[in-house]
Amino acid sequence: MAAGLRIAFFGSSLVSAYWNGAATYYRGVIRALHARGHQVTFYEPDAYDRQQHRDIPDPDWARVVVYPGEGEEGVRRCLDAARAADVVVKASGVGVFDELLEAAVAGLKAPGRLTVFWDVDAPATLDRVEQNPADAFRPLVSQYDLVLTYGGAAPVVDAYRALGARACVPIYNALDPATHHPVPPDPRFDGLLGFLGNRLPDREARVEEFFLRAAAEVPHGRFLLGGSGWGDKPMPANVAYLGHVYTADHNAFNCTPRAVLNISRDSMARYGFSPATRVFEAAGAGACLITDYWEGIEQFLEPEREVLVARSGAEVAECVASLSPERARALGDAALRRVLAEHTYGHRVAHLERLLRQE
C-alpha cells in the first residue's frame, strides 16, 4: 500500500469521550495516521448525548462526519461516500447500527479497497459470538481483509482465526505525547490515589476490590474517583467522587495524586495483553501507576521499576501506604521514558502501515 491512503472510519466518536472509552485510542491512532500523510474521514452517530458533551472541536487532522443516530438514511449515505476510500474500517461498539455497519462495510471489499474490522473490545465481541452461534457477525468475519484489535495476544488472535479471520493483529493502546504529558499539579486532584473509569457491569466488582477496599484500609488518605455513573455508589468517607472528568483535565488528574490506579475490566483481565488507554495516559504524564495484575503487563512496563502491580485491594493499600514521594516520582519518570521510547501511536501506526502494505 502506498502512502497517502484515504481511510473511512466508522466508530463511536472521535470528538467526545463521554461514555466512550475508545476516544483516546481513536485520536492517537488517527492523529498519527495524519502525521504520516494519510487522510481519515471519521463517521460517527449523534447518539448517547456525545455531541452535547464534546471535549474537542473538529480536529484539523481528520474530517468528522456526524450522522443521525435514528433512521438508516444518514448512515447509508455515509457508506456510499466511503466507497471513495482506499481502506474502510468498521470499529466495534459504535452503539447504533452495528449490525448494519458490520455487514455493509464487509460488503465494500473490492479490488483496490481494503475492509477492516477494528475491535476495540475483543473480549466482549468474542464472548458474545461464542455464546450465540447465530450471531450475525460470525459469518462476516471471514469477509474482512483484516481484523485489528486494541488488545489481546494469542487467545484473541486464535479465537478470531477460528472464526475464519484471514488475519488478526493487535494494535495496542499507546501514548500520544501531544495530548498526554506532564503538567503542574492541580489542587483539585490532591490525594494519595486516583482512579478514572466509568461504571460498567464487568468492572464494578473489581473497582470495589481494588479501589474502594483499598480506600477503606487507608482511611487517613484522600482517594479520588472520576468517571460517570458512580454517584449512587456507597463509598468510604475518604473517597472524593468527581463525576465525569473531561480529557482536558486528565493530565492534571494523573500528575497530582501520589499514584494513579488502573483497574481492568473482567474480560480484559481474563484475556490478558490488554492495557487500557489510562495505562499510557498515566505513564505519559509521568505518573506513578499501580495496576491490577493481568497477563502481559511485562510487555509494556517493567513491574517494580516502571509500574507497581497489585493482585488485591489489600496489596493496593499496602502499595499506597508505603509509597514515598521519591519512589513515586522515580517510577513515574521510568514509565515516561519507556512509553516514549517504545509505546507511542507513531510506533503503532508504523506497524499498521506495514500490515496494510501486505494486504
KAQUIQUI-V784635 format. One record per residue. SS is DSSP state (~ for helix, > for strand, _ for the rest). Layout:
ss: [SS,SS]
//
This chain:
ss: [_,_,_,_,_,>,>,>,>,>,_,_,_,_,_,_,_,_,_,_,_,_,~,~,~,~,~,~,~,~,~,~,~,~,~,_,_,_,>,>,>,>,>,>,>,>,_,_,_,_,~,~,~,_,_,_,_,_,_,_,_,_,>,>,>,>,>,>,_,_,_,_,~,~,~,~,~,~,~,~,~,~,~,~,_,_,>,>,>,>,>,_,_,_,_,_,_,~,~,~,~,~,~,~,~,~,_,_,_,>,_,_,>,>,>,>,>,>,>,_,_,~,~,~,~,~,~,~,~,~,~,_,_,_,_,_,_,~,~,~,~,~,~,_,_,>,>,>,>,_,_,_,_,~,~,~,~,~,~,~,~,~,_,_,_,_,_,>,>,>,_,_,_,_,>,_,_,_,_,_,_,_,_,_,_,_,~,~,~,_,_,_,>,>,>,>,_,_,_,_,~,~,~,~,~,~,~,~,~,~,~,~,~,~,~,~,~,_,_,_,_,_,>,>,>,>,_,_,_,_,_,_,_,_,_,_,_,_,>,>,>,>,>,_,_,_,~,~,~,~,~,~,~,~,~,~,_,_,>,>,>,>,_,_,_,~,~,~,~,~,~,_,_,_,_,_,~,~,~,~,~,~,~,~,_,_,_,_,>,>,>,>,_,_,_,_,~,~,~,_,_,_,>,_,_,_,>,>,>,>,_,_,~,~,~,~,~,~,~,~,~,~,_,_,~,~,~,~,~,~,~,~,~,~,~,~,~,~,~,~,~,~,_,>,~,~,~,~,~,~,~,~,~,~,~,~,~,~,_]
//
